[in-house]
Amino acid sequence: MDATDWSKQFVVLAISRKQLEVLGIPRHQVATLTDEDMARIAEILIAHHFDSEFDEDVVFTARLVLAEKRQH
């Protein structure tokens, strides 16, 4: 029997205040962002990136990895 957990998720996108700072937003501005603000930023990113185009990218990337496995 297959012991692989087919429902296991792998995180694709995560953001943090530190990452915003590294990306160039001044620390004093990042410090004003509440957890609710950060959640809103994440929701907007999800709405913009997780669409049918994202699904196509997932399938393309998975097929690349599978092709690499066949070469080994």
QUIZI-V160109 format. One record per residue. N is the residue number from 1. RES is the residue in one letter. PSI is psi in whole degrees, 0 to 359 (999 if undefined). NEAR is the number of other C-alpha atoms within 8 Angstrom. D_CENTER is the distance of its C-alpha to the mean C-alpha in Angstrom with 2 decimals. Layout:
N:RES:PSI:NEAR:D_CENTER
N:RES:PSI:NEAR:D_CENTER
This chain:
1:M:141:2:31.26
2:D:119:3:27.57
3:A:359:4:26.07
4:T:132:4:22.43
5:D:101:5:20.39
6:W:346:4:19.04
7:S:354:4:17.19
8:K:134:5:15.23
9:Q:150:4:11.48
10:F:121:4:9.02
11:V:131:5:5.87
12:V:326:4:2.91
13:L:129:4:1.54
14:A:144:6:5.30
15:I:158:7:8.28
16:S:165:7:11.89
17:R:321:9:15.27
18:K:318:6:15.88
19:Q:320:8:13.05
20:L:319:11:14.57
21:E:314:11:17.88
22:V:327:7:17.01
23:L:357:6:15.88
24:G:0:6:19.37
25:I:127:9:19.69
26:P:141:7:22.87
27:R:319:7:22.84
28:H:331:6:25.36
29:Q:317:8:23.22
30:V:324:11:20.10
31:A:339:8:22.59
32:T:349:6:23.45
33:L:123:9:20.07
34:T:170:7:20.47
35:D:324:6:18.01
36:E:320:7:18.54
37:D:316:8:17.70
38:M:320:11:14.39
39:A:321:8:13.67
40:R:316:8:14.89
41:I:314:8:12.68
42:A:318:10:9.56
43:E:319:8:11.53
44:I:316:8:12.38
45:L:317:8:8.99
46:I:315:8:8.30
47:A:324:8:11.85
48:H:332:7:11.64
49:H:334:8:8.82
50:F:71:9:9.09
51:D:194:8:12.68
52:S:329:6:15.03
53:E:321:8:14.08
54:F:316:9:10.56
55:D:318:9:12.66
56:E:319:8:14.94
57:D:321:8:12.48
58:V:312:8:11.50
59:V:316:8:15.28
60:F:313:8:16.21
61:T:319:8:14.07
62:A:319:8:15.34
63:R:325:8:18.78
64:L:313:8:18.62
65:V:318:8:18.00
66:L:321:8:20.77
67:A:321:8:23.05
68:E:320:8:22.65
69:K:322:7:23.62
70:R:333:6:26.67
71:Q:341:5:27.79
72:H:999:4:28.09
